Amino acid sequence: MKKRNMAWVLAVLLLVSGCGGRTEDGEAETPELSLSGLYAGMEEICGWEEDYMADLEGELLEGYYPGLSEIPAKQRIAKVPAMSSDVNEVVLMQCETEEDAEAAASILQVRIDTQTEGGAWYPESLEAWKNAAVLREGAYVALIASGANQETLEEQFNLQFQ
């Protein structure tokens, strides 16, 4: 009797955690990632104070990333430093579809290209933007531009999908 109960408990835990789930076509189901949790971890690793980064919304979001707000998203976080000349720009999105994620990745890449082609005026800023990256995993996409923390933040994003 104990073994049977333990088997049920394990089965329920697997179901609740998202492990072992399958889609209708038999593919393994990817559990949904909390982008706010991912961003909070990034913020902590980088040592950014609570008010260091500001949200980009509305006209500001459109100014930085024209067309991004038109892409259907389940989750979207866009942050830049509130008052700093340091390059620290983070966009995390979970799009409705992989095609939407591809469209978002193109828009985010335009931001990097614009900065590396004259938008970033200072040599240190230009170098940081040259190392910036757009990352994509399924319906998830990220822009990470962070001079001092580039590799660490990219690693944090990629770890979510291993």
C-alpha positions as CSV (number, residue, x, y, z in Angstrom):
1,M,0.0,0.0,0.0
2,K,2.8,2.4,0.8
3,K,4.5,1.9,-2.6
4,R,1.2,2.5,-4.4
5,N,0.7,5.8,-2.5
6,M,4.3,6.9,-3.1
7,A,3.8,6.2,-6.9
8,W,0.7,8.4,-6.9
9,V,2.5,11.2,-5.0
10,L,5.4,11.1,-7.5
11,A,3.0,11.1,-10.5
12,V,1.2,14.2,-9.1
13,L,4.5,16.0,-8.4
14,L,5.6,15.3,-12.0
15,L,2.3,16.6,-13.4
16,V,2.4,19.7,-11.2
17,S,6.0,20.5,-12.0
18,G,5.3,20.2,-15.7
19,C,7.6,17.2,-16.2
20,G,6.4,14.4,-18.3
21,G,3.7,16.6,-20.0
22,R,3.0,16.0,-23.7
23,T,1.3,18.0,-26.3
24,E,-1.4,16.5,-28.5
25,D,1.2,15.6,-31.2
26,G,3.4,13.8,-28.6
27,E,6.0,16.5,-28.2
28,A,7.4,17.2,-24.8
29,E,5.7,20.2,-23.2
30,T,7.9,23.1,-22.1
31,P,6.8,24.5,-18.8
32,E,6.1,28.3,-18.9
33,L,8.9,30.4,-17.6
34,S,8.3,33.4,-15.3
35,L,10.1,36.3,-17.0
36,S,9.6,38.5,-13.9
37,G,11.4,35.8,-11.8
38,L,14.2,35.5,-14.4
39,Y,14.6,39.3,-14.5
40,A,14.7,39.5,-10.7
41,G,17.5,36.9,-10.6
42,M,19.4,39.0,-13.2
43,E,18.9,42.1,-11.2
44,E,20.2,40.4,-8.1
45,I,23.3,38.9,-9.8
46,C,24.2,42.3,-11.3
47,G,23.6,44.1,-8.0
48,W,21.2,46.6,-9.6
49,E,19.5,48.7,-6.9
50,E,15.7,48.7,-6.9
51,D,15.3,52.0,-8.8
52,Y,18.4,51.5,-11.1
53,M,16.3,50.1,-14.0
54,A,13.1,51.7,-15.4
55,D,10.3,50.1,-17.4
56,L,9.9,51.0,-21.0
57,E,6.3,51.3,-21.8
58,G,4.0,53.1,-24.3
59,E,5.8,55.7,-26.4
60,L,9.2,55.0,-24.9
61,L,8.9,51.3,-25.8
62,E,7.9,52.3,-29.3
63,G,10.7,54.8,-29.5
64,Y,13.4,52.2,-28.6
65,Y,11.8,49.2,-30.5
66,P,9.4,50.4,-33.2
67,G,6.7,47.7,-33.8
68,L,7.5,45.6,-30.7
69,S,4.4,46.5,-28.8
70,E,2.3,45.3,-31.8
71,I,3.6,41.7,-31.4
72,P,1.2,39.6,-29.2
73,A,3.0,38.7,-26.0
74,K,2.1,36.5,-23.0
75,Q,4.9,38.3,-21.0
76,R,7.1,41.3,-21.8
77,I,9.7,43.1,-19.7
78,A,11.7,45.9,-21.2
79,K,14.2,47.7,-18.9
80,V,16.8,50.4,-19.2
81,P,18.8,52.4,-16.6
82,A,16.8,55.2,-15.1
83,M,19.7,57.5,-14.7
84,S,23.0,56.1,-16.0
85,S,25.3,56.2,-19.0
86,D,26.1,52.5,-18.5
87,V,24.8,50.2,-21.2
88,N,22.3,47.9,-19.4
89,E,19.3,47.2,-21.6
90,V,17.2,44.0,-21.1
91,V,14.1,42.9,-23.0
92,L,12.5,39.6,-22.2
93,M,9.5,38.4,-24.1
94,Q,7.3,35.3,-24.3
95,C,5.4,35.6,-27.6
96,E,2.2,33.9,-28.6
97,T,4.0,31.9,-31.3
98,E,7.5,31.1,-32.5
99,E,6.8,33.2,-35.6
100,D,6.0,36.2,-33.4
101,A,9.3,35.5,-31.5
102,E,11.1,35.6,-34.8
103,A,9.5,39.0,-35.6
104,A,10.4,40.3,-32.2
105,A,14.0,39.1,-32.6
106,S,14.3,41.1,-35.8
107,I,13.0,44.3,-34.1
108,L,15.4,43.8,-31.2
109,Q,18.3,43.2,-33.6
110,V,17.5,46.5,-35.3
111,R,18.1,48.2,-31.9
112,I,21.5,46.7,-31.7
113,D,22.4,47.6,-35.2
114,T,21.2,51.2,-34.7
115,Q,23.4,51.5,-31.6
116,T,26.5,50.0,-33.2
117,E,26.1,52.2,-36.4
118,G,26.3,55.5,-34.5
119,G,23.5,55.5,-31.9
120,A,26.1,54.8,-29.1
121,W,28.3,57.8,-29.0
122,Y,31.0,56.9,-26.5
123,P,33.7,54.2,-27.1
124,E,32.7,52.2,-24.0
125,S,29.0,52.3,-25.0
126,L,29.8,51.3,-28.6
127,E,31.9,48.3,-27.4
128,A,29.1,47.2,-25.1
129,W,26.6,47.3,-28.0
130,K,28.9,45.4,-30.2
131,N,28.7,42.6,-27.7
132,A,25.0,42.8,-27.2
133,A,22.9,39.8,-28.3
134,V,19.4,38.8,-29.3
135,L,18.7,35.3,-27.9
136,R,15.7,33.1,-28.9
137,E,14.4,29.8,-27.6
138,G,11.0,28.8,-29.1
139,A,8.5,31.5,-28.3
140,Y,10.9,33.3,-25.9
141,V,13.2,36.1,-27.0
142,A,15.6,38.4,-25.2
143,L,17.8,41.4,-26.0
144,I,20.7,41.7,-23.6
145,A,23.0,44.6,-23.8
146,S,25.1,44.9,-20.7
147,G,28.7,46.0,-20.8
148,A,29.9,44.5,-17.4
149,N,27.4,41.7,-17.2
150,Q,26.8,40.5,-20.8
151,E,28.0,36.9,-20.5
152,T,26.4,36.4,-17.1
153,L,23.0,37.6,-18.3
154,E,23.1,35.6,-21.5
155,E,24.0,32.5,-19.4
156,Q,21.0,33.2,-17.1
157,F,18.6,33.3,-20.0
158,N,20.1,30.2,-21.6
159,L,20.0,28.2,-18.4
160,Q,16.2,28.5,-18.3
161,F,16.0,26.1,-21.3
162,Q,18.4,23.3,-20.3
